[in-house]
Amino acid sequence: MRLKALLGGVGFAALLLLGSMPATAQPWGGYNCRDRIERAERHLDRAIERFGRHSDRAREARRDLEDVRDRCRHRDHDRYNRDDRGDHGR
């Protein structure tokens, strides 16, 4: 009986530990910049189709797209600067 309880507790702790670890080392849950930008563009297209070009939803989708593009630009800029210093991402 105690063994089952102990094994159950260990299994639960392992699930908690594994569940809290990131799936990949990439930012944004495994999406690379190209995927994020394409996804934001599709979201904008859908918002325009459903609500109109000048709707609040389309404006919000445009802002999200610009945010994603800015993050990708900054990430690439930081990566290239690190490489120029010789850090190579370490």
C-alpha positions as protocol buffer text, in pm:
chain_id: "A"
residue {
  index: 1
  type: MET
  ca { x: 0 y: 0 z: 0 }
}
residue {
  index: 2
  type: ARG
  ca { x: 277 y: 241 z: 93 }
}
residue {
  index: 3
  type: LEU
  ca { x: 470 y: 144 z: -217 }
}
residue {
  index: 4
  type: LYS
  ca { x: 175 y: 236 z: -440 }
}
residue {
  index: 5
  type: ALA
  ca { x: 140 y: 570 z: -266 }
}
residue {
  index: 6
  type: LEU
  ca { x: 513 y: 635 z: -299 }
}
residue {
  index: 7
  type: LEU
  ca { x: 519 y: 541 z: -667 }
}
residue {
  index: 8
  type: GLY
  ca { x: 208 y: 750 z: -730 }
}
residue {
  index: 9
  type: GLY
  ca { x: 370 y: 1051 z: -562 }
}
residue {
  index: 10
  type: VAL
  ca { x: 692 y: 1007 z: -758 }
}
residue {
  index: 11
  type: GLY
  ca { x: 497 y: 972 z: -1083 }
}
residue {
  index: 12
  type: PHE
  ca { x: 295 y: 1285 z: -1008 }
}
residue {
  index: 13
  type: ALA
  ca { x: 613 y: 1481 z: -926 }
}
residue {
  index: 14
  type: ALA
  ca { x: 769 y: 1363 z: -1254 }
}
residue {
  index: 15
  type: LEU
  ca { x: 463 y: 1479 z: -1448 }
}
residue {
  index: 16
  type: LEU
  ca { x: 479 y: 1818 z: -1281 }
}
residue {
  index: 17
  type: LEU
  ca { x: 848 y: 1849 z: -1357 }
}
residue {
  index: 18
  type: LEU
  ca { x: 815 y: 1744 z: -1721 }
}
residue {
  index: 19
  type: GLY
  ca { x: 504 y: 1956 z: -1771 }
}
residue {
  index: 20
  type: SER
  ca { x: 685 y: 2268 z: -1656 }
}
residue {
  index: 21
  type: MET
  ca { x: 978 y: 2221 z: -1896 }
}
residue {
  index: 22
  type: PRO
  ca { x: 963 y: 2398 z: -2233 }
}
residue {
  index: 23
  type: ALA
  ca { x: 891 y: 2177 z: -2532 }
}
residue {
  index: 24
  type: THR
  ca { x: 1173 y: 2334 z: -2732 }
}
residue {
  index: 25
  type: ALA
  ca { x: 1446 y: 2586 z: -2681 }
}
residue {
  index: 26
  type: GLN
  ca { x: 1292 y: 2814 z: -2941 }
}
residue {
  index: 27
  type: PRO
  ca { x: 1102 y: 3122 z: -2832 }
}
residue {
  index: 28
  type: TRP
  ca { x: 723 y: 3145 z: -2867 }
}
residue {
  index: 29
  type: GLY
  ca { x: 658 y: 2777 z: -2808 }
}
residue {
  index: 30
  type: GLY
  ca { x: 855 y: 2636 z: -3098 }
}
residue {
  index: 31
  type: TYR
  ca { x: 744 y: 2872 z: -3370 }
}
residue {
  index: 32
  type: ASN
  ca { x: 1022 y: 3036 z: -3567 }
}
residue {
  index: 33
  type: CYS
  ca { x: 990 y: 3392 z: -3691 }
}
residue {
  index: 34
  type: ARG
  ca { x: 866 y: 3297 z: -4037 }
}
residue {
  index: 35
  type: ASP
  ca { x: 590 y: 3084 z: -3887 }
}
residue {
  index: 36
  type: ARG
  ca { x: 490 y: 3358 z: -3644 }
}
residue {
  index: 37
  type: ILE
  ca { x: 474 y: 3620 z: -3919 }
}
residue {
  index: 38
  type: GLU
  ca { x: 273 y: 3393 z: -4151 }
}
residue {
  index: 39
  type: ARG
  ca { x: 33 y: 3312 z: -3869 }
}
residue {
  index: 40
  type: ALA
  ca { x: -14 y: 3682 z: -3787 }
}
residue {
  index: 41
  type: GLU
  ca { x: -70 y: 3759 z: -4158 }
}
residue {
  index: 42
  type: ARG
  ca { x: -339 y: 3489 z: -4178 }
}
residue {
  index: 43
  type: HIS
  ca { x: -501 y: 3631 z: -3867 }
}
residue {
  index: 44
  type: LEU
  ca { x: -506 y: 3977 z: -4027 }
}
residue {
  index: 45
  type: ASP
  ca { x: -654 y: 3839 z: -4350 }
}
residue {
  index: 46
  type: ARG
  ca { x: -930 y: 3661 z: -4158 }
}
residue {
  index: 47
  type: ALA
  ca { x: -1008 y: 3973 z: -3953 }
}
residue {
  index: 48
  type: ILE
  ca { x: -1037 y: 4182 z: -4272 }
}
residue {
  index: 49
  type: GLU
  ca { x: -1263 y: 3923 z: -4436 }
}
residue {
  index: 50
  type: ARG
  ca { x: -1490 y: 3889 z: -4135 }
}
residue {
  index: 51
  type: PHE
  ca { x: -1503 y: 4241 z: -3994 }
}
residue {
  index: 52
  type: GLY
  ca { x: -1378 y: 4478 z: -4266 }
}
residue {
  index: 53
  type: ARG
  ca { x: -1054 y: 4652 z: -4347 }
}
residue {
  index: 54
  type: HIS
  ca { x: -1098 y: 4936 z: -4097 }
}
residue {
  index: 55
  type: SER
  ca { x: -1254 y: 4738 z: -3811 }
}
residue {
  index: 56
  type: ASP
  ca { x: -1115 y: 4727 z: -3458 }
}
residue {
  index: 57
  type: ARG
  ca { x: -1027 y: 4360 z: -3505 }
}
residue {
  index: 58
  type: ALA
  ca { x: -828 y: 4435 z: -3821 }
}
residue {
  index: 59
  type: ARG
  ca { x: -643 y: 4719 z: -3646 }
}
residue {
  index: 60
  type: GLU
  ca { x: -559 y: 4488 z: -3358 }
}
residue {
  index: 61
  type: ALA
  ca { x: -438 y: 4219 z: -3600 }
}
residue {
  index: 62
  type: ARG
  ca { x: -219 y: 4477 z: -3778 }
}
residue {
  index: 63
  type: ARG
  ca { x: -64 y: 4579 z: -3445 }
}
residue {
  index: 64
  type: ASP
  ca { x: 0 y: 4213 z: -3360 }
}
residue {
  index: 65
  type: LEU
  ca { x: 165 y: 4157 z: -3698 }
}
residue {
  index: 66
  type: GLU
  ca { x: 391 y: 4459 z: -3649 }
}
residue {
  index: 67
  type: ASP
  ca { x: 480 y: 4340 z: -3299 }
}
residue {
  index: 68
  type: VAL
  ca { x: 580 y: 3999 z: -3431 }
}
residue {
  index: 69
  type: ARG
  ca { x: 787 y: 4154 z: -3708 }
}
residue {
  index: 70
  type: ASP
  ca { x: 959 y: 4388 z: -3460 }
}
residue {
  index: 71
  type: ARG
  ca { x: 1040 y: 4102 z: -3222 }
}
residue {
  index: 72
  type: CYS
  ca { x: 1187 y: 3901 z: -3507 }
}
residue {
  index: 73
  type: ARG
  ca { x: 1395 y: 4195 z: -3625 }
}
residue {
  index: 74
  type: HIS
  ca { x: 1527 y: 4257 z: -3274 }
}
residue {
  index: 75
  type: ARG
  ca { x: 1598 y: 3890 z: -3220 }
}
residue {
  index: 76
  type: ASP
  ca { x: 1790 y: 3867 z: -3547 }
}
residue {
  index: 77
  type: HIS
  ca { x: 1974 y: 4192 z: -3469 }
}
residue {
  index: 78
  type: ASP
  ca { x: 2076 y: 4061 z: -3126 }
}
residue {
  index: 79
  type: ARG
  ca { x: 2184 y: 3728 z: -3271 }
}
residue {
  index: 80
  type: TYR
  ca { x: 2401 y: 3891 z: -3537 }
}
residue {
  index: 81
  type: ASN
  ca { x: 2559 y: 4126 z: -3285 }
}
residue {
  index: 82
  type: ARG
  ca { x: 2642 y: 3833 z: -3058 }
}
residue {
  index: 83
  type: ASP
  ca { x: 2800 y: 3648 z: -3351 }
}
residue {
  index: 84
  type: ASP
  ca { x: 3006 y: 3955 z: -3442 }
}
residue {
  index: 85
  type: ARG
  ca { x: 3149 y: 3964 z: -3090 }
}
residue {
  index: 86
  type: GLY
  ca { x: 3244 y: 3600 z: -3119 }
}
residue {
  index: 87
  type: ASP
  ca { x: 2997 y: 3476 z: -2855 }
}
residue {
  index: 88
  type: HIS
  ca { x: 2811 y: 3258 z: -3106 }
}
residue {
  index: 89
  type: GLY
  ca { x: 2507 y: 3241 z: -2881 }
}
residue {
  index: 90
  type: ARG
  ca { x: 2690 y: 3114 z: -2571 }
}
